Amino acid sequence: MAYITKDGKWLAYRDATQEIMEYDDFSDIQQVYEPEWFWVDDKDDAKVFHAESIASSFLVRRRGEFWKGAKVLRNN
C-alpha cells in the first residue's frame, strides 16, 4: 500500500457523486462532475493506493501547482 504526500499532508479524495445525489433538482448543480482531490492532516483520511507503482503512475500524470512537490510514500 502507498500514499501520496506533500508538505506533511496526505492526498485525499472526495467523490462528488454523493453530493449530487442529494439534490432534487439537477439544475441546482453549478459544478462539473469530477472527483475532487485535496490535502488532509490525518493519514486515516488519505487515499490509499494498493501498490507503490499505482501511486507513482497516478502521480506522474498530474500537472499543476496542486501536485508540485508531491511524492509517493510506501506504507511500512
Biopython code that builds the backbone (N, CA, C, O; Angstrom):
import numpy as np
from Bio.PDB.StructureBuilder import StructureBuilder

atoms = [
    (1, "MET", "N", (0.834, -1.175, 0.000)),
    (1, "MET", "CA", (0.000, 0.000, 0.000)),
    (1, "MET", "C", (0.884, 1.246, 0.000)),
    (1, "MET", "O", (2.018, 1.224, 0.479)),
    (2, "ALA", "N", (0.339, 2.328, -0.547)),
    (2, "ALA", "CA", (1.117, 3.555, -0.653)),
    (2, "ALA", "C", (0.189, 4.763, -0.539)),
    (2, "ALA", "O", (-1.023, 4.664, -0.731)),
    (3, "TYR", "N", (0.790, 5.892, -0.223)),
    (3, "TYR", "CA", (0.089, 7.163, -0.105)),
    (3, "TYR", "C", (0.829, 8.207, -0.923)),
    (3, "TYR", "O", (1.973, 7.994, -1.324)),
    (4, "ILE", "N", (0.175, 9.337, -1.170)),
    (4, "ILE", "CA", (0.834, 10.480, -1.785)),
    (4, "ILE", "C", (0.823, 11.601, -0.749)),
    (4, "ILE", "O", (-0.215, 11.915, -0.165)),
    (5, "THR", "N", (1.992, 12.195, -0.531)),
    (5, "THR", "CA", (2.134, 13.236, 0.475)),
    (5, "THR", "C", (2.723, 14.503, -0.135)),
    (5, "THR", "O", (3.345, 14.485, -1.197)),
    (6, "LYS", "N", (2.501, 15.595, 0.578)),
    (6, "LYS", "CA", (3.075, 16.881, 0.177)),
    (6, "LYS", "C", (3.069, 17.794, 1.397)),
    (6, "LYS", "O", (2.029, 17.989, 2.027)),
    (7, "ASP", "N", (4.206, 18.339, 1.722)),
    (7, "ASP", "CA", (4.328, 19.285, 2.834)),
    (7, "ASP", "C", (3.718, 18.757, 4.130)),
    (7, "ASP", "O", (3.078, 19.503, 4.871)),
    (8, "GLY", "N", (3.919, 17.475, 4.395)),
    (8, "GLY", "CA", (3.424, 16.875, 5.624)),
    (8, "GLY", "C", (1.939, 16.552, 5.625)),
    (8, "GLY", "O", (1.386, 16.169, 6.656)),
    (9, "LYS", "N", (1.297, 16.702, 4.487)),
    (9, "LYS", "CA", (-0.129, 16.391, 4.382)),
    (9, "LYS", "C", (-0.311, 15.178, 3.483)),
    (9, "LYS", "O", (0.616, 14.760, 2.789)),
    (10, "TRP", "N", (-1.506, 14.622, 3.504)),
    (10, "TRP", "CA", (-1.831, 13.398, 2.776)),
    (10, "TRP", "C", (-2.887, 13.682, 1.725)),
    (10, "TRP", "O", (-3.814, 14.457, 1.965)),
    (11, "LEU", "N", (-2.755, 13.064, 0.565)),
    (11, "LEU", "CA", (-3.736, 13.237, -0.500)),
    (11, "LEU", "C", (-5.022, 12.500, -0.147)),
    (11, "LEU", "O", (-4.993, 11.341, 0.269)),
    (12, "ALA", "N", (-6.148, 13.184, -0.318)),
    (12, "ALA", "CA", (-7.455, 12.582, -0.056)),
    (12, "ALA", "C", (-8.354, 12.821, -1.260)),
    (12, "ALA", "O", (-8.089, 13.681, -2.100)),
    (13, "TYR", "N", (-9.411, 12.044, -1.320)),
    (13, "TYR", "CA", (-10.314, 12.047, -2.458)),
    (13, "TYR", "C", (-11.744, 12.196, -1.952)),
    (13, "TYR", "O", (-12.152, 11.534, -0.998)),
    (14, "ARG", "N", (-12.493, 13.073, -2.603)),
    (14, "ARG", "CA", (-13.913, 13.222, -2.274)),
    (14, "ARG", "C", (-14.700, 12.990, -3.546)),
    (14, "ARG", "O", (-14.490, 13.665, -4.554)),
    (15, "ASP", "N", (-15.602, 12.038, -3.491)),
    (15, "ASP", "CA", (-16.429, 11.718, -4.647)),
    (15, "ASP", "C", (-17.658, 12.610, -4.640)),
    (15, "ASP", "O", (-18.483, 12.527, -3.730)),
    (16, "ALA", "N", (-17.784, 13.454, -5.636)),
    (16, "ALA", "CA", (-18.896, 14.393, -5.725)),
    (16, "ALA", "C", (-20.224, 13.707, -6.022)),
    (16, "ALA", "O", (-21.273, 14.345, -5.933)),
    (17, "THR", "N", (-20.203, 12.434, -6.371)),
    (17, "THR", "CA", (-21.432, 11.714, -6.691)),
    (17, "THR", "C", (-22.415, 11.745, -5.531)),
    (17, "THR", "O", (-23.613, 11.941, -5.733)),
    (18, "GLN", "N", (-21.917, 11.554, -4.327)),
    (18, "GLN", "CA", (-22.795, 11.550, -3.159)),
    (18, "GLN", "C", (-23.503, 12.897, -2.995)),
    (18, "GLN", "O", (-24.696, 12.944, -2.694)),
    (19, "GLU", "N", (-22.765, 13.984, -3.193)),
    (19, "GLU", "CA", (-23.367, 15.312, -3.067)),
    (19, "GLU", "C", (-24.381, 15.560, -4.170)),
    (19, "GLU", "O", (-25.426, 16.165, -3.928)),
    (20, "ILE", "N", (-24.087, 15.105, -5.364)),
    (20, "ILE", "CA", (-25.009, 15.303, -6.484)),
    (20, "ILE", "C", (-26.313, 14.558, -6.233)),
    (20, "ILE", "O", (-27.389, 15.068, -6.546)),
    (21, "MET", "N", (-26.227, 13.365, -5.673)),
    (21, "MET", "CA", (-27.423, 12.558, -5.435)),
    (21, "MET", "C", (-28.355, 13.181, -4.398)),
    (21, "MET", "O", (-29.530, 12.818, -4.328)),
    (22, "GLU", "N", (-27.842, 14.119, -3.589)),
    (22, "GLU", "CA", (-28.664, 14.765, -2.574)),
    (22, "GLU", "C", (-29.548, 15.869, -3.152)),
    (22, "GLU", "O", (-30.466, 16.336, -2.479)),
    (23, "TYR", "N", (-29.289, 16.285, -4.367)),
    (23, "TYR", "CA", (-30.084, 17.334, -4.997)),
    (23, "TYR", "C", (-31.347, 16.753, -5.618)),
    (23, "TYR", "O", (-31.305, 15.719, -6.285)),
    (24, "ASP", "N", (-32.470, 17.427, -5.390)),
    (24, "ASP", "CA", (-33.722, 17.027, -6.031)),
    (24, "ASP", "C", (-33.791, 17.563, -7.452)),
    (24, "ASP", "O", (-34.387, 16.945, -8.334)),
    (25, "ASP", "N", (-33.185, 18.698, -7.657)),
    (25, "ASP", "CA", (-33.240, 19.376, -8.951)),
    (25, "ASP", "C", (-31.819, 19.524, -9.475)),
    (25, "ASP", "O", (-31.046, 20.322, -8.945)),
    (26, "PHE", "N", (-31.465, 18.768, -10.507)),
    (26, "PHE", "CA", (-30.097, 18.790, -11.021)),
    (26, "PHE", "C", (-29.710, 20.142, -11.605)),
    (26, "PHE", "O", (-28.524, 20.399, -11.810)),
    (27, "SER", "N", (-30.669, 21.005, -11.876)),
    (27, "SER", "CA", (-30.321, 22.331, -12.388)),
    (27, "SER", "C", (-29.645, 23.173, -11.315)),
    (27, "SER", "O", (-29.032, 24.195, -11.623)),
    (28, "ASP", "N", (-29.753, 22.749, -10.050)),
    (28, "ASP", "CA", (-29.104, 23.477, -8.958)),
    (28, "ASP", "C", (-27.603, 23.225, -8.902)),
    (28, "ASP", "O", (-26.864, 23.950, -8.235)),
    (29, "ILE", "N", (-27.171, 22.205, -9.599)),
    (29, "ILE", "CA", (-25.748, 21.858, -9.543)),
    (29, "ILE", "C", (-24.967, 22.827, -10.415)),
    (29, "ILE", "O", (-25.225, 22.953, -11.612)),
    (30, "GLN", "N", (-24.016, 23.503, -9.803)),
    (30, "GLN", "CA", (-23.241, 24.514, -10.512)),
    (30, "GLN", "C", (-21.829, 24.049, -10.838)),
    (30, "GLN", "O", (-21.040, 24.821, -11.383)),
    (31, "GLN", "N", (-21.503, 22.826, -10.521)),
    (31, "GLN", "CA", (-20.145, 22.349, -10.781)),
    (31, "GLN", "C", (-20.143, 21.228, -11.798)),
    (31, "GLN", "O", (-21.141, 20.532, -11.984)),
    (32, "VAL", "N", (-19.025, 21.067, -12.441)),
    (32, "VAL", "CA", (-18.835, 19.951, -13.359)),
    (32, "VAL", "C", (-18.490, 18.742, -12.513)),
    (32, "VAL", "O", (-17.670, 18.829, -11.600)),
    (33, "TYR", "N", (-19.118, 17.607, -12.816)),
    (33, "TYR", "CA", (-18.829, 16.409, -12.036)),
    (33, "TYR", "C", (-17.419, 15.910, -12.330)),
    (33, "TYR", "O", (-17.068, 15.610, -13.471)),
    (34, "GLU", "N", (-16.643, 15.831, -11.292)),
    (34, "GLU", "CA", (-15.345, 15.178, -11.346)),
    (34, "GLU", "C", (-14.878, 14.961, -9.922)),
    (34, "GLU", "O", (-15.258, 15.715, -9.026)),
    (35, "PRO", "N", (-14.063, 13.945, -9.697)),
    (35, "PRO", "CA", (-13.556, 13.707, -8.349)),
    (35, "PRO", "C", (-12.737, 14.900, -7.880)),
    (35, "PRO", "O", (-12.077, 15.563, -8.680)),
    (36, "GLU", "N", (-12.783, 15.163, -6.614)),
    (36, "GLU", "CA", (-12.019, 16.275, -6.067)),
    (36, "GLU", "C", (-10.914, 15.744, -5.176)),
    (36, "GLU", "O", (-11.145, 14.924, -4.286)),
    (37, "TRP", "N", (-9.722, 16.224, -5.432)),
    (37, "TRP", "CA", (-8.554, 15.852, -4.652)),
    (37, "TRP", "C", (-8.199, 17.011, -3.741)),
    (37, "TRP", "O", (-8.319, 18.171, -4.134)),
    (38, "PHE", "N", (-7.761, 16.708, -2.523)),
    (38, "PHE", "CA", (-7.369, 17.744, -1.574)),
    (38, "PHE", "C", (-6.383, 17.149, -0.569)),
    (38, "PHE", "O", (-6.187, 15.934, -0.525)),
    (39, "TRP", "N", (-5.771, 18.007, 0.230)),
    (39, "TRP", "CA", (-4.770, 17.573, 1.203)),
    (39, "TRP", "C", (-5.367, 17.582, 2.606)),
    (39, "TRP", "O", (-6.087, 18.510, 2.973)),
    (40, "VAL", "N", (-5.064, 16.544, 3.391)),
    (40, "VAL", "CA", (-5.559, 16.429, 4.762)),
    (40, "VAL", "C", (-4.394, 16.196, 5.715)),
    (40, "VAL", "O", (-3.326, 15.740, 5.305)),
    (41, "ASP", "N", (-4.606, 16.514, 6.984)),
    (41, "ASP", "CA", (-3.582, 16.318, 8.011)),
    (41, "ASP", "C", (-3.554, 14.885, 8.542)),
    (41, "ASP", "O", (-2.508, 14.406, 8.978)),
    (42, "ASP", "N", (-4.683, 14.209, 8.507)),
    (42, "ASP", "CA", (-4.817, 12.892, 9.111)),
    (42, "ASP", "C", (-4.637, 11.784, 8.076)),
    (42, "ASP", "O", (-5.394, 11.698, 7.109)),
    (43, "LYS", "N", (-3.648, 10.955, 8.283)),
    (43, "LYS", "CA", (-3.367, 9.848, 7.363)),
    (43, "LYS", "C", (-4.561, 8.904, 7.227)),
    (43, "LYS", "O", (-4.753, 8.296, 6.175)),
    (44, "ASP", "N", (-5.360, 8.780, 8.281)),
    (44, "ASP", "CA", (-6.525, 7.885, 8.238)),
    (44, "ASP", "C", (-7.572, 8.335, 7.222)),
    (44, "ASP", "O", (-8.403, 7.536, 6.792)),
    (45, "ASP", "N", (-7.534, 9.615, 6.837)),
    (45, "ASP", "CA", (-8.481, 10.148, 5.856)),
    (45, "ASP", "C", (-7.924, 10.148, 4.434)),
    (45, "ASP", "O", (-8.607, 10.554, 3.493)),
    (46, "ALA", "N", (-6.687, 9.691, 4.283)),
    (46, "ALA", "CA", (-5.990, 9.764, 2.994)),
    (46, "ALA", "C", (-6.432, 8.662, 2.033)),
    (46, "ALA", "O", (-6.931, 7.613, 2.441)),
    (47, "LYS", "N", (-6.232, 8.932, 0.761)),
    (47, "LYS", "CA", (-6.458, 7.942, -0.300)),
    (47, "LYS", "C", (-5.362, 6.889, -0.207)),
    (47, "LYS", "O", (-4.177, 7.219, -0.173)),
    (48, "VAL", "N", (-5.758, 5.631, -0.165)),
    (48, "VAL", "CA", (-4.805, 4.526, -0.107)),
    (48, "VAL", "C", (-4.710, 3.907, -1.500)),
    (48, "VAL", "O", (-5.718, 3.513, -2.087)),
    (49, "PHE", "N", (-3.496, 3.828, -2.016)),
    (49, "PHE", "CA", (-3.241, 3.149, -3.286)),
    (49, "PHE", "C", (-2.791, 1.728, -2.952)),
    (49, "PHE", "O", (-2.055, 1.526, -1.986)),
    (50, "HIS", "N", (-3.221, 0.752, -3.732)),
    (50, "HIS", "CA", (-2.935, -0.647, -3.423)),
    (50, "HIS", "C", (-1.484, -1.045, -3.662)),
    (50, "HIS", "O", (-1.032, -2.080, -3.172)),
    (51, "ALA", "N", (-0.758, -0.227, -4.411)),
    (51, "ALA", "CA", (0.658, -0.521, -4.658)),
    (51, "ALA", "C", (1.399, 0.783, -4.918)),
    (51, "ALA", "O", (0.823, 1.753, -5.411)),
    (52, "GLU", "N", (2.669, 0.792, -4.583)),
    (52, "GLU", "CA", (3.508, 1.962, -4.826)),
    (52, "GLU", "C", (3.549, 2.294, -6.314)),
    (52, "GLU", "O", (3.556, 3.467, -6.686)),
    (53, "SER", "N", (3.575, 1.277, -7.162)),
    (53, "SER", "CA", (3.626, 1.508, -8.608)),
    (53, "SER", "C", (2.351, 2.191, -9.111)),
    (53, "SER", "O", (2.414, 3.014, -10.024)),
    (54, "ILE", "N", (1.213, 1.864, -8.536)),
    (54, "ILE", "CA", (-0.048, 2.500, -8.929)),
    (54, "ILE", "C", (-0.038, 3.975, -8.527)),
    (54, "ILE", "O", (-0.447, 4.837, -9.305)),
    (55, "ALA", "N", (0.426, 4.257, -7.323)),
    (55, "ALA", "CA", (0.507, 5.644, -6.858)),
    (55, "ALA", "C", (1.482, 6.448, -7.719)),
    (55, "ALA", "O", (1.202, 7.592, -8.077)),
    (56, "SER", "N", (2.607, 5.857, -8.042)),
    (56, "SER", "CA", (3.604, 6.544, -8.885)),
    (56, "SER", "C", (3.053, 6.831, -10.272)),
    (56, "SER", "O", (3.234, 7.927, -10.803)),
    (57, "SER", "N", (2.387, 5.856, -10.854)),
    (57, "SER", "CA", (1.783, 6.033, -12.171)),
    (57, "SER", "C", (0.715, 7.119, -12.149)),
    (57, "SER", "O", (0.624, 7.922, -13.078)),
    (58, "PHE", "N", (-0.088, 7.148, -11.100)),
    (58, "PHE", "CA", (-1.110, 8.175, -10.930)),
    (58, "PHE", "C", (-0.462, 9.561, -10.845)),
    (58, "PHE", "O", (-0.884, 10.494, -11.527)),
    (59, "LEU", "N", (0.554, 9.683, -10.011)),
    (59, "LEU", "CA", (1.173, 10.985, -9.753)),
    (59, "LEU", "C", (1.916, 11.537, -10.968)),
    (59, "LEU", "O", (1.905, 12.747, -11.196)),
    (60, "VAL", "N", (2.555, 10.680, -11.740)),
    (60, "VAL", "CA", (3.348, 11.132, -12.883)),
    (60, "VAL", "C", (2.473, 11.799, -13.951)),
    (60, "VAL", "O", (2.977, 12.592, -14.746)),
    (61, "ARG", "N", (1.192, 11.497, -13.980)),
    (61, "ARG", "CA", (0.281, 12.084, -14.968)),
    (61, "ARG", "C", (-0.348, 13.395, -14.512)),
    (61, "ARG", "O", (-1.066, 14.024, -15.289)),
    (62, "ARG", "N", (-0.104, 13.820, -13.291)),
    (62, "ARG", "CA", (-0.727, 15.032, -12.745)),
    (62, "ARG", "C", (0.128, 16.261, -13.029)),
    (62, "ARG", "O", (1.357, 16.199, -13.002)),
    (63, "ARG", "N", (-0.538, 17.371, -13.301)),
    (63, "ARG", "CA", (0.142, 18.634, -13.606)),
    (63, "ARG", "C", (-0.464, 19.756, -12.766)),
    (63, "ARG", "O", (-1.598, 19.650, -12.298)),
    (64, "GLY", "N", (0.289, 20.814, -12.585)),
    (64, "GLY", "CA", (-0.223, 21.995, -11.898)),
    (64, "GLY", "C", (0.359, 22.172, -10.504)),
    (64, "GLY", "O", (1.001, 21.274, -9.960)),
    (65, "GLU", "N", (0.122, 23.339, -9.945)),
    (65, "GLU", "CA", (0.654, 23.702, -8.632)),
    (65, "GLU", "C", (0.176, 22.773, -7.526)),
    (65, "GLU", "O", (0.926, 22.479, -6.595)),
    (66, "PHE", "N", (-1.050, 22.314, -7.620)),
    (66, "PHE", "CA", (-1.595, 21.443, -6.583)),
    (66, "PHE", "C", (-0.711, 20.211, -6.382)),
    (66, "PHE", "O", (-0.534, 19.754, -5.253)),
    (67, "TRP", "N", (-0.164, 19.681, -7.450)),
    (67, "TRP", "CA", (0.610, 18.445, -7.407)),
    (67, "TRP", "C", (2.103, 18.667, -7.231)),
    (67, "TRP", "O", (2.828, 17.726, -6.907)),
    (68, "LYS", "N", (2.578, 19.886, -7.437)),
    (68, "LYS", "CA", (4.016, 20.181, -7.377)),
    (68, "LYS", "C", (4.566, 19.878, -5.977)),
    (68, "LYS", "O", (4.048, 20.365, -4.972)),
    (69, "GLY", "N", (5.619, 19.070, -5.936)),
    (69, "GLY", "CA", (6.262, 18.703, -4.674)),
    (69, "GLY", "C", (5.674, 17.459, -4.013)),
    (69, "GLY", "O", (6.155, 17.026, -2.966)),
    (70, "ALA", "N", (4.634, 16.885, -4.619)),
    (70, "ALA", "CA", (4.019, 15.678, -4.058)),
    (70, "ALA", "C", (4.914, 14.474, -4.320)),
    (70, "ALA", "O", (5.620, 14.420, -5.327)),
    (71, "LYS", "N", (4.879, 13.506, -3.402)),
    (71, "LYS", "CA", (5.688, 12.311, -3.570)),
    (71, "LYS", "C", (4.939, 11.101, -3.038)),
    (71, "LYS", "O", (4.024, 11.218, -2.223)),
    (72, "VAL", "N", (5.347, 9.947, -3.516)),
    (72, "VAL", "CA", (4.747, 8.688, -3.107)),
    (72, "VAL", "C", (5.484, 8.178, -1.871)),
    (72, "VAL", "O", (6.712, 8.204, -1.795)),
    (73, "LEU", "N", (4.691, 7.717, -0.913)),
    (73, "LEU", "CA", (5.255, 7.157, 0.325)),
    (73, "LEU", "C", (4.678, 5.766, 0.527)),
    (73, "LEU", "O", (3.464, 5.597, 0.643)),
    (74, "ARG", "N", (5.550, 4.778, 0.568)),
    (74, "ARG", "CA", (5.092, 3.402, 0.783)),
    (74, "ARG", "C", (4.747, 3.211, 2.255)),
    (74, "ARG", "O", (5.464, 3.679, 3.139)),
    (75, "ASN", "N", (3.641, 2.517, 2.503)),
    (75, "ASN", "CA", (3.205, 2.239, 3.862)),
    (75, "ASN", "C", (4.040, 1.100, 4.420)),
    (75, "ASN", "O", (4.066, 0.006, 3.857)),
    (76, "ASN", "N", (4.715, 1.358, 5.514)),
    (76, "ASN", "CA", (5.558, 0.311, 6.127)),
    (76, "ASN", "C", (4.852, -0.348, 7.276)),
    (76, "ASN", "O", (5.407, -1.247, 7.907)),
]
sb = StructureBuilder()
sb.init_structure("model")
sb.init_model(0)
sb.init_chain("A")
sb.init_seg("    ")
for serial, (resi, resn, name, xyz) in enumerate(atoms, 1):
    if name == "N":
        sb.init_residue(resn, " ", resi, " ")
    sb.init_atom(name, np.array(xyz, "f"), 0.0, 1.0, " ", f" {name:<3s}", serial, name[0])
structure = sb.get_structure()
